[in-house]
Amino acid sequence: MNKILRSIIAVGIITVTAFGVVGCSKKTNDVTSKEKLVLGFDDTFVPMGFKDDKGEIVGFDIDLAKEVSKRIDKEITFQSIDWSMKESELNSGKIDLIWNGYTITKEREEKVNFTRPYLDNRQVIITLADSKINSKADLKGMKIGAQNQSSAVDAINKEAELLKSFKDGKVYTFETNNEALMDLEAKRIDAVVADEILARYYISKKGADKYKILKDDFGSEAYGVGVRKSDKDLLEKINKAFDDMKKDGTAKEISENWFGQDIFK
């Protein structure tokens, strides 16, 4: 009799524990009850989301997110993250949004859900103005840099034969685009592949006479906001906010403030 009772109690404890674990898991990734959402971003990615000279978080995506937060009635806090760990940070519940020039790709769609595209972009090749590199073919034997775990690296990897022709048959990766561009300026590498939006903004600040962007590129793409697969309601709300901002001109105003023209899709 005692053995039976002990067995029943043991089963009960296991059942309660199992439900407790499931409950905690749901709570971690459930944003519907959260008053604050955590937005993960790379704080060096100008002009989308970065820290200015005063240490304040600014950028096109930052302004978009602030406006969306009002429309979905959720406060958004900004958390600088290791960009190479962005999907892990999202799916572990440490952040609720990936929003910082986040390129939509098939590989990433397996891990996250994307909002509708809101901005077009290209992966461009940046060199110093006096460089003899004028086309993709000229990259043969050259040392090419890009940000680690970026869509630039993904785009280069799709052109396997060209990649093999690079110096050492690889892309030299950096933690940030800024670090890659600094190495370019110091002539430690020969070219950088990066987002056109970042490249043109960077060059406008550092001096248009110092750099050039080649006509050849590594393909076109689009930016979206990444959310967890389970956060379908949040996804719909952000998409609606984007549509409303497009209609009422708010997105245009934010775009013109950062780019001098309306490039919001």
N, C-alpha and C positions, 0 to 999 in steps of 0.2 A: 504493500500500500504506500509506504514511504517513498519507494523507488518511483512509483507511478506519479506521485505528487511532485517529486523533484523533477521528473521529466517534463511535466506540464509547466512548471515554473520556468525551467530552462528554455523551453520553446517560446514561452511568453516574453522572456527577456530578449531573446534573439529577434523576435518579431518586432518588438518595440524599438530595439536598436536599429533594425533595418529601416523602419519607417522614419526614424529620427535622422538617419543619414540621407535618405531621399529628400526629406523635408529641408534639411540644411542645404543640399545641393540646389534645390529649386529656389531657395531664398537667395543664394549667392547670385544667381543669374536672372532673377526676376526683377525687371525694371519698372513694372507697372505700379508697384507700391513705393518706389523710391521718389523722394522729393528732389534729390540731386543726382545728376548723371555725371560720370567721370569721362572726359574726352581725352584720349591719348594722342599725343602729337610729337613730332620731332622739332625741338625748339630752335633749330638752325635753318629750317626750310623756308627761306624768303621767297616770295612775299606772302606765302600761304599761312604760316604760323611760326612765329619766331620771337625771340626776346630782343627788344630794341636797345639803344644805348643806355637807357635808364633802367633796363632790366624788366621792363613791362612786356607782357605777352600781347602781341599785336599780329595783324595779318588779315588777308582776305577771308580765309577760312574761319578765323577767330570771329570776325565781324558777322559772317554768315551764321555761325553757331549761336552767337548771342541773340540774333534776331529770331532764329528758329526756337530757341529756348523760351522766348516770350510767347510764341504762337502755340507751343505744345504744353505750356504751363509746367515746365521743368527747369530747375536751376542747373546750369552746366558749370562744372569746375574743370580746369585745364591741368593735365598731368603730363609732364615731359617723360617720354619713355625711350627705351632702346628700340629703335625702329626695326631692327632685325628680329625682335621678339614680339612684334605688335599683335599677331594673331593669337599667340599664347597668352598674352596679357588680357586680351579680350575674352577668350573662351574660359580663362580661369576666374573671371569675374573681377579682376583688378581694375579694369576699365570697362566702360559701357559702349564707347564709340571709338572707331578709328577714323580720324577726320583731319587730314593734313596732306592734300595732294595725293590721295590714295588711289592708285591706278586700278581700274577694274580689269582683272585677268581671269581666265578660266581656272587656273590653278588656285587663285585666291577664293573664287566662288565656291570651291569645294569646302572651304573652311569658314566662310562668313557669308552673310547676305548683304548685298549692296543696294543702296538707294538708286534711284534713276540717275543717269549721268548728269552732271551739272556744269562740267567744264571740259573742253577739248585740250589736248596736249600732244607734243611730239617728244621723242627721245633724240636729242640733237648732239652733234659732235662739236666740242669747243676746243679751240687751240689758241696759242698766242698769235698775235697779228702777223708776226714775221715768220711764222712756221711755213715750211714747204708742204705741209699736209693740206691738200685742197679737195680731196675726195675720199671715199671709203677705201678705195684701192691703195691709197697712200698710207693707210694704217699698217700695212705689212711691215713687220719688224719693229714696230713702234710699241712703246710702253703706254698702255691705255688704262685709265682709272675710272672708277665709278663707286657710288655708295653701296656698301654691303647690303644684301637682301633687298635691293631696290628693283623697280621695274626696268631700270636701265640695264642692270645685269641680266635680267630675264630676257630682254630684247636682244642683247648681244649673243646670249647663249643659243638663241634660235638660228643664228647664222654661224653654224659650226665650222664651216670651212674658213670663213673670215677670222673667226676666233683663233683657229690653229695658226694663222699667219702672224698673230700678234707676238711681240717679244715674249718669250717663255711660254707661248701658247695659252695665255690666260689673261684675265682682267685683274688688275691690281685694285683691291677693294679698300675702302676707307669707312670709318664710322659715320662720317658726315660728308655731304657734298662740299662744304666749306674746306674741309681738310684736303679733299681731292683737288679743288681749285687752287688752294695755296701751294700744293706740290707742283701744279702746272705752272704757276707763276714763278716758282723757284727752279723750273726746268728739270725737276726730278722725274716727271712723266711728260709724255708728248701730247696727250689729248685726254679730255674728260667727256664721258657720255652722261648726260643728265637731262632732266625735264626742261623743256624750252622756256616755260614760264619762270622757273628759277634762274636759268642761264641769262635770259635777257634782263631780268631785274638786277642780278648780280653785276653784270657788265655795265649797266647804266649807272651803278653806284661806284664801281671801281675804275671806270674809264673805257669808253667804247673804242679808243685807239689802241688799247692793250690786247684785245681779244678779237677773235672772229668765230662766227658760227657757220659751219659748212652747209651747203645746199643739200647734200646727202644727209639722211638721217636713219634712225633705227626703227622707224614706224610711228604711226599715230595711235593715240589711245584716249581714254576719257577718265575723269576722276569721279568717284562716288564716295559716299560715307559707308563705312563698314559697321554692321551690327551682328550680334549673335543670331544664329539660325532660329532660335526660339523666340526672339524679340520681334515678331511679325507686326504687332500693334504699333510698336515704336517706329518701325520701318515705314508703315503706312502714314503715320503722323508727320514724319520728316518729309516724305514725298509730297504730301498735301501742302505743307508749309512752303516747300520749294515752288510748287505750282502757283500758290497764292502770291508769293514774293515776286514771281515772274510777271504775273498779271498786274499787280498793283505798283510795279516799278521799284520796289525796295531793293531787289537784287541788282537791278540796273544801276541804282545809285551807289551801292557798295562796290560794284565792279568798276564803275567810272572813277571812284575814289582811289582805287589801287592800280588800275591799268590804263586809265584815261579813255576807256571805251567799254561798251557793254559786251562782255564775252560769256556771260552766264547763259547756259543752254535752256 
